[in-house]
Amino acid sequence: KQWYQRRVRGLCHKTLKARNETVVMSLRIKDASAGLEAFVKHIYASLFLWVVKLLNSALTNGKNDAVNFIGILDIYGFEMFEENSFEQFCINYANEKLQQQFNQHVFKLAEAEYI
């Protein structure tokens, strides 16, 4: 419970120290929200990097030679890298999702013209 209370205090207050004096001030909601968002982004990024490292190490045999690889067949063809990684897989997956959203939008516009 103490850990939680310290985090809440850290996100909702700022501490100013000058010589022998310490002043604790409450943050505005906007500033506290920005701090919380930055904190959550840091946790997410750290977790993502940990998962990427874990999966990449599972795909190698310890000699940095890929035992397996990840390849993506997308609308632009098959991408083959010297070393495919989980991170590259995520990038390709995100690109495919963006392309899918774009295609759906364009096709809906084209369909609306004929209806």
PyMOL commands that set and color helices and strands:
alter all, ss='L'
color gray80, all
select helices_A, chain A and resi 2-12+29-58+86-114
alter helices_A, ss='H'
color red, helices_A
select strands_A, chain A and resi 13-18+21-26+72-74+77-79
alter strands_A, ss='S'
color yellow, strands_A
deselect
rebuild
show_as cartoon
